[in-house]
Amino acid sequence: MQFGCGIQVSMEPPTQAEKKVIADRFLSDDAAEEPGRYAMFFSYYSMLFKGSSGDCVVNVAKPAYSSHGEVVSFFDSLTRDASQSKANFSGLFAADVSTEAREHAVRVLLQASIMIDCASKQYLPEGRKVGDFVPRCWGEQQPFAKFVKRCFPPPVQSRKVRQESQSALAQRRRLKAWKLKERYRVRLRPTDNLAEHLVYDSGRGILHVFRQVGFLKAHLYRSRDEDVDMGFRESLEK
């Protein structure tokens, strides 16, 4: 375990066999057959569970995770009951794991498995928001499924928003990255937080774009036979 600018989980990158297990749970069974096709995902995963080389490192007595298999096991425990609170889930870690290590372990688990940052609000100025996007934190007593649901826009939108969405879809073939950058001075910023995808910060001229395309394709394949109107809890527990 390490910490510098925050607690860091320190593990060696997953082996090929471990990648297959991780891909099967965090991506899809198809991805597990050829995990090598998901280099960007595994680069991000390894960064989360190792920390950056520039961190100031000090030893901490007890790591939250001792192996990649344990990471997957904790994810299974979380998705077995998506109504459980963060406090209940954090209680599954060993008794001698510090509060700070538990917090970080939960955060990196959700970043790796469902690509959502459950603590992004803590690292922004009070009241900071961009358009309709509001950074979220998973509350101690908040059910997991409700937290995930709050990270995304509600399915019921106003007539104006629906009309604007349809208009954008009709013009999607004309929407090019170079046009946004050269004509409108929009800066594209890659993000690994799915909840930030297409969030536009008009004040700074920044459009956030989710870059983990392999993750999206894997989950489209994984959910190919599922009802598009499936609820968050049912989806998470699949």
HUKA-V932034 format. One record per residue. N is the residue number from 0. RES is the residue in one letter. NEAR is the number of other ideal C-beta (glycine too) atoms within 10 Angstrom. Layout:
n->{N | N}
res->{RES | RES}
near->{NEAR | NEAR}
//
This chain:
n->{0 | 1 | 2 | 3 | 4 | 5 | 6 | 7 | 8 | 9 | 10 | 11 | 12 | 13 | 14 | 15 | 16 | 17 | 18 | 19 | 20 | 21 | 22 | 23 | 24 | 25 | 26 | 27 | 28 | 29 | 30 | 31 | 32 | 33 | 34 | 35 | 36 | 37 | 38 | 39 | 40 | 41 | 42 | 43 | 44 | 45 | 46 | 47 | 48 | 49 | 50 | 51 | 52 | 53 | 54 | 55 | 56 | 57 | 58 | 59 | 60 | 61 | 62 | 63 | 64 | 65 | 66 | 67 | 68 | 69 | 70 | 71 | 72 | 73 | 74 | 75 | 76 | 77 | 78 | 79 | 80 | 81 | 82 | 83 | 84 | 85 | 86 | 87 | 88 | 89 | 90 | 91 | 92 | 93 | 94 | 95 | 96 | 97 | 98 | 99 | 100 | 101 | 102 | 103 | 104 | 105 | 106 | 107 | 108 | 109 | 110 | 111 | 112 | 113 | 114 | 115 | 116 | 117 | 118 | 119 | 120 | 121 | 122 | 123 | 124 | 125 | 126 | 127 | 128 | 129 | 130 | 131 | 132 | 133 | 134 | 135 | 136 | 137 | 138 | 139 | 140 | 141 | 142 | 143 | 144 | 145 | 146 | 147 | 148 | 149 | 150 | 151 | 152 | 153 | 154 | 155 | 156 | 157 | 158 | 159 | 160 | 161 | 162 | 163 | 164 | 165 | 166 | 167 | 168 | 169 | 170 | 171 | 172 | 173 | 174 | 175 | 176 | 177 | 178 | 179 | 180 | 181 | 182 | 183 | 184 | 185 | 186 | 187 | 188 | 189 | 190 | 191 | 192 | 193 | 194 | 195 | 196 | 197 | 198 | 199 | 200 | 201 | 202 | 203 | 204 | 205 | 206 | 207 | 208 | 209 | 210 | 211 | 212 | 213 | 214 | 215 | 216 | 217 | 218 | 219 | 220 | 221 | 222 | 223 | 224 | 225 | 226 | 227 | 228 | 229 | 230 | 231 | 232 | 233 | 234 | 235 | 236 | 237}
res->{M | Q | F | G | C | G | I | Q | V | S | M | E | P | P | T | Q | A | E | K | K | V | I | A | D | R | F | L | S | D | D | A | A | E | E | P | G | R | Y | A | M | F | F | S | Y | Y | S | M | L | F | K | G | S | S | G | D | C | V | V | N | V | A | K | P | A | Y | S | S | H | G | E | V | V | S | F | F | D | S | L | T | R | D | A | S | Q | S | K | A | N | F | S | G | L | F | A | A | D | V | S | T | E | A | R | E | H | A | V | R | V | L | L | Q | A | S | I | M | I | D | C | A | S | K | Q | Y | L | P | E | G | R | K | V | G | D | F | V | P | R | C | W | G | E | Q | Q | P | F | A | K | F | V | K | R | C | F | P | P | P | V | Q | S | R | K | V | R | Q | E | S | Q | S | A | L | A | Q | R | R | R | L | K | A | W | K | L | K | E | R | Y | R | V | R | L | R | P | T | D | N | L | A | E | H | L | V | Y | D | S | G | R | G | I | L | H | V | F | R | Q | V | G | F | L | K | A | H | L | Y | R | S | R | D | E | D | V | D | M | G | F | R | E | S | L | E | K}
near->{23 | 18 | 20 | 13 | 10 | 14 | 23 | 23 | 21 | 17 | 19 | 11 | 14 | 21 | 10 | 8 | 11 | 19 | 23 | 16 | 17 | 25 | 26 | 17 | 16 | 24 | 24 | 20 | 13 | 15 | 24 | 18 | 12 | 11 | 21 | 10 | 15 | 25 | 10 | 14 | 24 | 21 | 11 | 18 | 23 | 17 | 16 | 19 | 22 | 16 | 23 | 10 | 7 | 8 | 15 | 9 | 14 | 10 | 8 | 17 | 9 | 13 | 20 | 25 | 22 | 11 | 13 | 21 | 14 | 13 | 28 | 20 | 14 | 19 | 18 | 10 | 12 | 22 | 19 | 10 | 15 | 20 | 12 | 17 | 17 | 21 | 12 | 15 | 18 | 17 | 11 | 13 | 19 | 11 | 6 | 8 | 19 | 16 | 10 | 14 | 23 | 19 | 19 | 21 | 22 | 20 | 22 | 24 | 23 | 20 | 22 | 23 | 19 | 19 | 22 | 20 | 23 | 25 | 18 | 19 | 15 | 11 | 11 | 11 | 5 | 5 | 6 | 11 | 12 | 17 | 11 | 10 | 18 | 14 | 18 | 19 | 17 | 26 | 14 | 10 | 8 | 16 | 19 | 24 | 20 | 15 | 20 | 21 | 16 | 16 | 21 | 14 | 10 | 8 | 7 | 7 | 13 | 8 | 7 | 8 | 12 | 11 | 11 | 12 | 11 | 10 | 9 | 11 | 10 | 9 | 9 | 7 | 7 | 7 | 10 | 10 | 11 | 7 | 11 | 16 | 14 | 10 | 9 | 9 | 8 | 17 | 12 | 13 | 14 | 10 | 19 | 19 | 17 | 18 | 23 | 22 | 17 | 12 | 19 | 15 | 17 | 10 | 8 | 9 | 13 | 15 | 19 | 20 | 15 | 18 | 16 | 20 | 12 | 17 | 23 | 14 | 16 | 22 | 19 | 10 | 13 | 16 | 14 | 9 | 5 | 11 | 9 | 5 | 6 | 12 | 12 | 18 | 17 | 12 | 17 | 19 | 15 | 10}
//
